Amino acid sequence: MSIVLGDRYTVDLFKLMGFDGRAFTDAKELYEYILKNINIYNVFFISSNFAKQLRKELDELRLRNTNKIFVEIPSVLENMEKEVNYLQLVRQILGG
């Protein structure tokens, strides 16, 4: 089971593709959400604008939870000037 976490624009885009998602305005809230739901999801897609702020915490989570996948995805907010094929990105990550 996977979930997309990040800013509302990125989360909304992934929801349109059928993903479960939750939007945040604060990186600390996002991190606390991961901790509370670590046993529910196997794959956490995290928008780059929040992943950059949580680099150390996400690295620690990767080391402690080797059966979980934490993926940084380009934030829609940060990539307004260039085109990103989000569907292709997800297919590459999930192997579909």
N, CA, C and O atoms as CSV, one atom per row, in Angstrom:
chain,resi,resn,atom,element,x,y,z
A,1,MET,N,N,0.844,-1.168,0.000
A,1,MET,CA,C,0.000,0.000,0.000
A,1,MET,C,C,0.896,1.239,0.000
A,1,MET,O,O,1.893,1.290,0.720
A,2,SER,N,N,0.538,2.225,-0.802
A,2,SER,CA,C,1.379,3.417,-0.915
A,2,SER,C,C,0.561,4.675,-0.655
A,2,SER,O,O,-0.667,4.671,-0.740
A,3,ILE,N,N,1.272,5.746,-0.337
A,3,ILE,CA,C,0.637,7.037,-0.092
A,3,ILE,C,C,1.569,8.145,-0.570
A,3,ILE,O,O,2.792,8.019,-0.506
A,4,VAL,N,N,0.972,9.225,-1.045
A,4,VAL,CA,C,1.722,10.408,-1.461
A,4,VAL,C,C,1.539,11.471,-0.389
A,4,VAL,O,O,0.415,11.775,0.011
A,5,LEU,N,N,2.647,12.032,0.070
A,5,LEU,CA,C,2.630,13.061,1.104
A,5,LEU,C,C,3.353,14.290,0.588
A,5,LEU,O,O,4.403,14.179,-0.045
A,6,GLY,N,N,2.796,15.460,0.857
A,6,GLY,CA,C,3.471,16.675,0.425
A,6,GLY,C,C,2.537,17.852,0.315
A,6,GLY,O,O,1.514,17.920,0.997
A,7,ASP,N,N,2.900,18.783,-0.555
A,7,ASP,CA,C,2.069,19.970,-0.769
A,7,ASP,C,C,0.788,19.561,-1.478
A,7,ASP,O,O,0.732,18.511,-2.119
A,8,ARG,N,N,-0.234,20.389,-1.362
A,8,ARG,CA,C,-1.555,19.989,-1.862
A,8,ARG,C,C,-1.600,19.853,-3.378
A,8,ARG,O,O,-2.375,19.046,-3.891
A,9,TYR,N,N,-0.805,20.604,-4.099
A,9,TYR,CA,C,-0.821,20.516,-5.561
A,9,TYR,C,C,-0.251,19.186,-6.041
A,9,TYR,O,O,-0.803,18.553,-6.941
A,10,THR,N,N,0.850,18.771,-5.440
A,10,THR,CA,C,1.457,17.498,-5.817
A,10,THR,C,C,0.555,16.345,-5.396
A,10,THR,O,O,0.349,15.408,-6.167
A,11,VAL,N,N,0.023,16.402,-4.200
A,11,VAL,CA,C,-0.863,15.349,-3.705
A,11,VAL,C,C,-2.109,15.255,-4.578
A,11,VAL,O,O,-2.535,14.157,-4.937
A,12,ASP,N,N,-2.694,16.397,-4.920
A,12,ASP,CA,C,-3.889,16.383,-5.773
A,12,ASP,C,C,-3.610,15.775,-7.143
A,12,ASP,O,O,-4.448,15.049,-7.676
A,13,LEU,N,N,-2.451,16.060,-7.715
A,13,LEU,CA,C,-2.076,15.478,-8.999
A,13,LEU,C,C,-2.032,13.952,-8.904
A,13,LEU,O,O,-2.549,13.258,-9.779
A,14,PHE,N,N,-1.416,13.437,-7.847
A,14,PHE,CA,C,-1.318,11.988,-7.684
A,14,PHE,C,C,-2.666,11.365,-7.349
A,14,PHE,O,O,-2.927,10.219,-7.716
A,15,LYS,N,N,-3.514,12.099,-6.662
A,15,LYS,CA,C,-4.869,11.587,-6.405
A,15,LYS,C,C,-5.628,11.411,-7.713
A,15,LYS,O,O,-6.409,10.469,-7.855
A,16,LEU,N,N,-5.407,12.305,-8.665
A,16,LEU,CA,C,-6.038,12.167,-9.976
A,16,LEU,C,C,-5.582,10.893,-10.687
A,16,LEU,O,O,-6.300,10.358,-11.532
A,17,MET,N,N,-4.386,10.410,-10.342
A,17,MET,CA,C,-3.866,9.168,-10.931
A,17,MET,C,C,-4.275,7.947,-10.102
A,17,MET,O,O,-3.883,6.823,-10.417
A,18,GLY,N,N,-5.063,8.165,-9.044
A,18,GLY,CA,C,-5.577,7.046,-8.264
A,18,GLY,C,C,-4.836,6.740,-6.977
A,18,GLY,O,O,-5.135,5.739,-6.325
A,19,PHE,N,N,-3.891,7.560,-6.596
A,19,PHE,CA,C,-3.134,7.320,-5.377
A,19,PHE,C,C,-3.848,7.868,-4.155
A,19,PHE,O,O,-4.609,8.833,-4.237
A,20,ASP,N,N,-3.592,7.241,-3.031
A,20,ASP,CA,C,-4.003,7.778,-1.746
A,20,ASP,C,C,-3.016,8.895,-1.419
A,20,ASP,O,O,-1.832,8.779,-1.737
A,21,GLY,N,N,-3.476,9.965,-0.795
A,21,GLY,CA,C,-2.568,11.064,-0.508
A,21,GLY,C,C,-3.050,11.937,0.624
A,21,GLY,O,O,-4.230,11.952,0.973
A,22,ARG,N,N,-2.114,12.656,1.183
A,22,ARG,CA,C,-2.425,13.592,2.255
A,22,ARG,C,C,-1.525,14.812,2.108
A,22,ARG,O,O,-0.305,14.695,1.984
A,23,ALA,N,N,-2.152,15.982,2.125
A,23,ALA,CA,C,-1.415,17.238,1.955
A,23,ALA,C,C,-1.049,17.835,3.311
A,23,ALA,O,O,-1.777,17.689,4.292
A,24,PHE,N,N,0.092,18.504,3.337
A,24,PHE,CA,C,0.585,19.149,4.548
A,24,PHE,C,C,1.100,20.543,4.222
A,24,PHE,O,O,1.445,20.842,3.079
A,25,THR,N,N,1.145,21.377,5.231
A,25,THR,CA,C,1.745,22.705,5.085
A,25,THR,C,C,3.021,22.810,5.902
A,25,THR,O,O,3.731,23.813,5.824
A,26,ASP,N,N,3.316,21.775,6.688
A,26,ASP,CA,C,4.460,21.804,7.591
A,26,ASP,C,C,5.201,20.464,7.536
A,26,ASP,O,O,4.584,19.403,7.626
A,27,ALA,N,N,6.516,20.521,7.390
A,27,ALA,CA,C,7.328,19.303,7.281
A,27,ALA,C,C,7.269,18.471,8.561
A,27,ALA,O,O,7.282,17.241,8.498
A,28,LYS,N,N,7.205,19.121,9.707
A,28,LYS,CA,C,7.145,18.395,10.977
A,28,LYS,C,C,5.870,17.565,11.072
A,28,LYS,O,O,5.905,16.423,11.529
A,29,GLU,N,N,4.746,18.132,10.644
A,29,GLU,CA,C,3.479,17.392,10.640
A,29,GLU,C,C,3.558,16.187,9.714
A,29,GLU,O,O,3.068,15.110,10.051
A,30,LEU,N,N,4.171,16.363,8.551
A,30,LEU,CA,C,4.329,15.271,7.607
A,30,LEU,C,C,5.155,14.146,8.227
A,30,LEU,O,O,4.789,12.976,8.111
A,31,TYR,N,N,6.243,14.480,8.871
A,31,TYR,CA,C,7.105,13.481,9.501
A,31,TYR,C,C,6.356,12.740,10.612
A,31,TYR,O,O,6.463,11.518,10.722
A,32,GLU,N,N,5.614,13.457,11.416
A,32,GLU,CA,C,4.842,12.827,12.486
A,32,GLU,C,C,3.787,11.879,11.907
A,32,GLU,O,O,3.507,10.826,12.480
A,33,TYR,N,N,3.211,12.261,10.779
A,33,TYR,CA,C,2.240,11.396,10.115
A,33,TYR,C,C,2.907,10.088,9.671
A,33,TYR,O,O,2.337,9.009,9.840
A,34,ILE,N,N,4.098,10.187,9.112
A,34,ILE,CA,C,4.825,8.976,8.703
A,34,ILE,C,C,5.052,8.071,9.909
A,34,ILE,O,O,4.808,6.866,9.840
A,35,LEU,N,N,5.516,8.647,11.006
A,35,LEU,CA,C,5.788,7.843,12.195
A,35,LEU,C,C,4.533,7.132,12.700
A,35,LEU,O,O,4.595,5.970,13.103
A,36,LYS,N,N,3.412,7.818,12.678
A,36,LYS,CA,C,2.160,7.231,13.164
A,36,LYS,C,C,1.623,6.163,12.218
A,36,LYS,O,O,0.879,5.279,12.642
A,37,ASN,N,N,1.990,6.236,10.945
A,37,ASN,CA,C,1.434,5.329,9.936
A,37,ASN,C,C,2.471,4.420,9.289
A,37,ASN,O,O,2.223,3.857,8.223
A,38,ILE,N,N,3.614,4.273,9.915
A,38,ILE,CA,C,4.707,3.494,9.335
A,38,ILE,C,C,4.315,2.032,9.104
A,38,ILE,O,O,4.837,1.391,8.192
A,39,ASN,N,N,3.409,1.508,9.913
A,39,ASN,CA,C,3.014,0.108,9.770
A,39,ASN,C,C,1.865,-0.092,8.792
A,39,ASN,O,O,1.521,-1.231,8.476
A,40,ILE,N,N,1.272,0.980,8.311
A,40,ILE,CA,C,0.143,0.883,7.387
A,40,ILE,C,C,0.606,0.852,5.932
A,40,ILE,O,O,0.077,0.091,5.122
A,41,TYR,N,N,1.596,1.683,5.608
A,41,TYR,CA,C,2.043,1.831,4.220
A,41,TYR,C,C,3.411,1.200,4.006
A,41,TYR,O,O,4.244,1.166,4.912
A,42,ASN,N,N,3.629,0.702,2.796
A,42,ASN,CA,C,4.933,0.143,2.430
A,42,ASN,C,C,5.768,1.128,1.622
A,42,ASN,O,O,6.998,1.093,1.660
A,43,VAL,N,N,5.077,2.018,0.880
A,43,VAL,CA,C,5.764,2.992,0.033
A,43,VAL,C,C,5.238,4.379,0.373
A,43,VAL,O,O,4.032,4.625,0.370
A,44,PHE,N,N,6.168,5.272,0.666
A,44,PHE,CA,C,5.845,6.667,0.959
A,44,PHE,C,C,6.458,7.535,-0.136
A,44,PHE,O,O,7.681,7.628,-0.240
A,45,PHE,N,N,5.626,8.165,-0.946
A,45,PHE,CA,C,6.079,9.134,-1.940
A,45,PHE,C,C,6.016,10.500,-1.259
A,45,PHE,O,O,4.951,10.908,-0.794
A,46,ILE,N,N,7.133,11.203,-1.195
A,46,ILE,CA,C,7.196,12.477,-0.474
A,46,ILE,C,C,7.655,13.557,-1.442
A,46,ILE,O,O,8.685,13.417,-2.102
A,47,SER,N,N,6.877,14.642,-1.522
A,47,SER,CA,C,7.225,15.717,-2.452
A,47,SER,C,C,8.562,16.334,-2.059
A,47,SER,O,O,8.889,16.460,-0.879
A,48,SER,N,N,9.318,16.710,-3.073
A,48,SER,CA,C,10.701,17.164,-2.883
A,48,SER,C,C,10.821,18.379,-1.970
A,48,SER,O,O,11.812,18.512,-1.251
A,49,ASN,N,N,9.833,19.261,-1.986
A,49,ASN,CA,C,9.935,20.446,-1.135
A,49,ASN,C,C,9.929,20.071,0.343
A,49,ASN,O,O,10.538,20.776,1.149
A,50,PHE,N,N,9.261,18.987,0.723
A,50,PHE,CA,C,9.290,18.523,2.107
A,50,PHE,C,C,10.447,17.555,2.348
A,50,PHE,O,O,11.052,17.568,3.419
A,51,ALA,N,N,10.753,16.726,1.371
A,51,ALA,CA,C,11.839,15.757,1.522
A,51,ALA,C,C,13.176,16.455,1.788
A,51,ALA,O,O,14.005,15.951,2.546
A,52,LYS,N,N,13.376,17.608,1.164
A,52,LYS,CA,C,14.615,18.361,1.393
A,52,LYS,C,C,14.731,18.807,2.836
A,52,LYS,O,O,15.822,18.810,3.406
A,53,GLN,N,N,13.608,19.184,3.428
A,53,GLN,CA,C,13.600,19.630,4.821
A,53,GLN,C,C,13.772,18.470,5.799
A,53,GLN,O,O,14.215,18.666,6.931
A,54,LEU,N,N,13.424,17.275,5.364
A,54,LEU,CA,C,13.452,16.102,6.236
A,54,LEU,C,C,14.529,15.093,5.847
A,54,LEU,O,O,14.430,13.916,6.195
A,55,ARG,N,N,15.536,15.536,5.143
A,55,ARG,CA,C,16.571,14.633,4.617
A,55,ARG,C,C,17.137,13.707,5.703
A,55,ARG,O,O,17.180,12.491,5.512
A,56,LYS,N,N,17.561,14.259,6.816
A,56,LYS,CA,C,18.170,13.467,7.888
A,56,LYS,C,C,17.168,12.472,8.469
A,56,LYS,O,O,17.501,11.304,8.670
A,57,GLU,N,N,15.959,12.921,8.737
A,57,GLU,CA,C,14.934,12.061,9.318
A,57,GLU,C,C,14.551,10.921,8.374
A,57,GLU,O,O,14.363,9.786,8.812
A,58,LEU,N,N,14.436,11.226,7.076
A,58,LEU,CA,C,14.098,10.192,6.107
A,58,LEU,C,C,15.219,9.169,5.954
A,58,LEU,O,O,14.955,7.979,5.783
A,59,ASP,N,N,16.457,9.624,6.013
A,59,ASP,CA,C,17.589,8.692,5.958
A,59,ASP,C,C,17.567,7.742,7.153
A,59,ASP,O,O,17.838,6.550,7.007
A,60,GLU,N,N,17.246,8.266,8.329
A,60,GLU,CA,C,17.152,7.423,9.522
A,60,GLU,C,C,16.006,6.420,9.398
A,60,GLU,O,O,16.146,5.262,9.793
A,61,LEU,N,N,14.881,6.863,8.854
A,61,LEU,CA,C,13.754,5.953,8.649
A,61,LEU,C,C,14.119,4.837,7.673
A,61,LEU,O,O,13.729,3.687,7.874
A,62,ARG,N,N,14.855,5.166,6.629
A,62,ARG,CA,C,15.289,4.151,5.655
A,62,ARG,C,C,16.176,3.094,6.318
A,62,ARG,O,O,16.060,1.903,6.028
A,63,LEU,N,N,17.046,3.536,7.196
A,63,LEU,CA,C,17.945,2.601,7.879
A,63,LEU,C,C,17.205,1.708,8.866
A,63,LEU,O,O,17.528,0.527,8.992
A,64,ARG,N,N,16.225,2.254,9.560
A,64,ARG,CA,C,15.486,1.500,10.579
A,64,ARG,C,C,14.366,0.652,9.990
A,64,ARG,O,O,13.933,-0.316,10.616
A,65,ASN,N,N,13.896,0.995,8.808
A,65,ASN,CA,C,12.751,0.308,8.199
A,65,ASN,C,C,13.119,-0.159,6.799
A,65,ASN,O,O,12.662,0.405,5.804
A,66,THR,N,N,13.935,-1.174,6.733
A,66,THR,CA,C,14.456,-1.623,5.445
A,66,THR,C,C,13.387,-2.250,4.548
A,66,THR,O,O,13.605,-2.408,3.347
A,67,ASN,N,N,12.247,-2.603,5.115
A,67,ASN,CA,C,11.159,-3.166,4.319
A,67,ASN,C,C,10.201,-2.093,3.802
A,67,ASN,O,O,9.204,-2.415,3.155
A,68,LYS,N,N,10.491,-0.830,4.079
A,68,LYS,CA,C,9.680,0.295,3.608
A,68,LYS,C,C,10.451,1.073,2.549
A,68,LYS,O,O,11.682,1.085,2.544
A,69,ILE,N,N,9.711,1.720,1.655
A,69,ILE,CA,C,10.341,2.512,0.603
A,69,ILE,C,C,9.916,3.964,0.768
A,69,ILE,O,O,8.728,4.271,0.866
A,70,PHE,N,N,10.897,4.845,0.797
A,70,PHE,CA,C,10.664,6.280,0.909
A,70,PHE,C,C,11.226,6.925,-0.352
A,70,PHE,O,O,12.436,6.910,-0.580
A,71,VAL,N,N,10.336,7.494,-1.174
A,71,VAL,CA,C,10.732,8.017,-2.475
A,71,VAL,C,C,10.461,9.513,-2.535
A,71,VAL,O,O,9.358,9.973,-2.241
A,72,GLU,N,N,11.478,10.254,-2.918
A,72,GLU,CA,C,11.295,11.692,-3.144
A,72,GLU,C,C,10.792,11.892,-4.562
A,72,GLU,O,O,11.401,11.421,-5.523
A,73,ILE,N,N,9.670,12.599,-4.683
A,73,ILE,CA,C,9.103,12.894,-6.000
A,73,ILE,C,C,9.161,14.397,-6.242
A,73,ILE,O,O,9.072,15.177,-5.293
A,74,PRO,N,N,9.307,14.810,-7.481
A,74,PRO,CA,C,9.356,16.247,-7.768
A,74,PRO,C,C,8.054,16.929,-7.367
A,74,PRO,O,O,6.968,16.476,-7.729
A,75,SER,N,N,8.171,18.003,-6.628
A,75,SER,CA,C,7.001,18.787,-6.249
A,75,SER,C,C,6.499,19.584,-7.444
A,75,SER,O,O,7.292,20.146,-8.200
A,76,VAL,N,N,5.206,19.630,-7.610
A,76,VAL,CA,C,4.623,20.443,-8.672
A,76,VAL,C,C,5.023,21.902,-8.477
A,76,VAL,O,O,5.268,22.610,-9.454
A,77,LEU,N,N,5.091,22.355,-7.238
A,77,LEU,CA,C,5.440,23.747,-6.947
A,77,LEU,C,C,6.859,24.092,-7.370
A,77,LEU,O,O,7.124,25.222,-7.780
A,78,GLU,N,N,7.767,23.142,-7.277
A,78,GLU,CA,C,9.164,23.396,-7.622
A,78,GLU,C,C,9.454,23.171,-9.103
A,78,GLU,O,O,10.490,23.611,-9.601
A,79,ASN,N,N,8.574,22.506,-9.795
A,79,ASN,CA,C,8.844,22.131,-11.181
A,79,ASN,C,C,7.884,22.784,-12.162
A,79,ASN,O,O,7.530,22.189,-13.180
A,80,MET,N,N,7.470,23.984,-11.864
A,80,MET,CA,C,6.546,24.693,-12.743
A,80,MET,C,C,7.208,25.068,-14.075
A,80,MET,O,O,6.525,25.195,-15.091
A,81,GLU,N,N,8.528,25.245,-14.071
A,81,GLU,CA,C,9.212,25.692,-15.274
A,81,GLU,C,C,9.651,24.548,-16.189
A,81,GLU,O,O,10.049,24.790,-17.329
A,82,LYS,N,N,9.581,23.306,-15.703
A,82,LYS,CA,C,9.949,22.190,-16.567
A,82,LYS,C,C,8.885,21.098,-16.487
A,82,LYS,O,O,8.173,20.965,-15.491
A,83,GLU,N,N,8.801,20.339,-17.542
A,83,GLU,CA,C,7.791,19.290,-17.631
A,83,GLU,C,C,8.294,18.023,-16.953
A,83,GLU,O,O,9.426,17.593,-17.174
A,84,VAL,N,N,7.439,17.431,-16.125
A,84,VAL,CA,C,7.759,16.173,-15.462
A,84,VAL,C,C,6.657,15.180,-15.792
A,84,VAL,O,O,5.477,15.485,-15.621
A,85,ASN,N,N,7.026,14.004,-16.259
A,85,ASN,CA,C,6.054,12.958,-16.550
A,85,ASN,C,C,5.910,12.121,-15.276
A,85,ASN,O,O,6.652,11.163,-15.057
A,86,TYR,N,N,4.948,12.503,-14.448
A,86,TYR,CA,C,4.761,11.853,-13.158
A,86,TYR,C,C,4.339,10.399,-13.301
A,86,TYR,O,O,4.778,9.551,-12.525
A,87,LEU,N,N,3.508,10.102,-14.266
A,87,LEU,CA,C,3.064,8.724,-14.474
A,87,LEU,C,C,4.242,7.825,-14.830
A,87,LEU,O,O,4.349,6.712,-14.316
A,88,GLN,N,N,5.117,8.294,-15.699
A,88,GLN,CA,C,6.307,7.521,-16.063
A,88,GLN,C,C,7.215,7.346,-14.852
A,88,GLN,O,O,7.790,6.275,-14.656
A,89,LEU,N,N,7.345,8.380,-14.050
A,89,LEU,CA,C,8.162,8.311,-12.832
A,89,LEU,C,C,7.654,7.228,-11.898
A,89,LEU,O,O,8.437,6.434,-11.376
A,90,VAL,N,N,6.345,7.192,-11.686
A,90,VAL,CA,C,5.752,6.181,-10.809
A,90,VAL,C,C,5.952,4.788,-11.386
A,90,VAL,O,O,6.268,3.853,-10.651
A,91,ARG,N,N,5.774,4.641,-12.686
A,91,ARG,CA,C,5.969,3.333,-13.309
A,91,ARG,C,C,7.409,2.839,-13.116
A,91,ARG,O,O,7.627,1.655,-12.860
A,92,GLN,N,N,8.375,3.729,-13.238
A,92,GLN,CA,C,9.772,3.354,-13.051
A,92,GLN,C,C,10.020,2.903,-11.618
A,92,GLN,O,O,10.734,1.928,-11.383
A,93,ILE,N,N,9.432,3.610,-10.670
A,93,ILE,CA,C,9.652,3.282,-9.263
A,93,ILE,C,C,8.976,1.976,-8.880
A,93,ILE,O,O,9.575,1.137,-8.206
A,94,LEU,N,N,7.735,1.801,-9.306
A,94,LEU,CA,C,6.962,0.623,-8.914
A,94,LEU,C,C,7.103,-0.554,-9.883
A,94,LEU,O,O,6.599,-1.647,-9.625
A,95,GLY,N,N,7.787,-0.317,-10.987
A,95,GLY,CA,C,8.016,-1.378,-11.944
A,95,GLY,C,C,6.807,-1.758,-12.779
A,95,GLY,O,O,6.641,-2.918,-13.157
A,96,GLY,N,N,5.951,-0.759,-13.071
A,96,GLY,CA,C,4.722,-1.082,-13.814
A,96,GLY,C,C,4.761,-0.668,-15.185
A,96,GLY,O,O,3.797,-0.878,-15.921
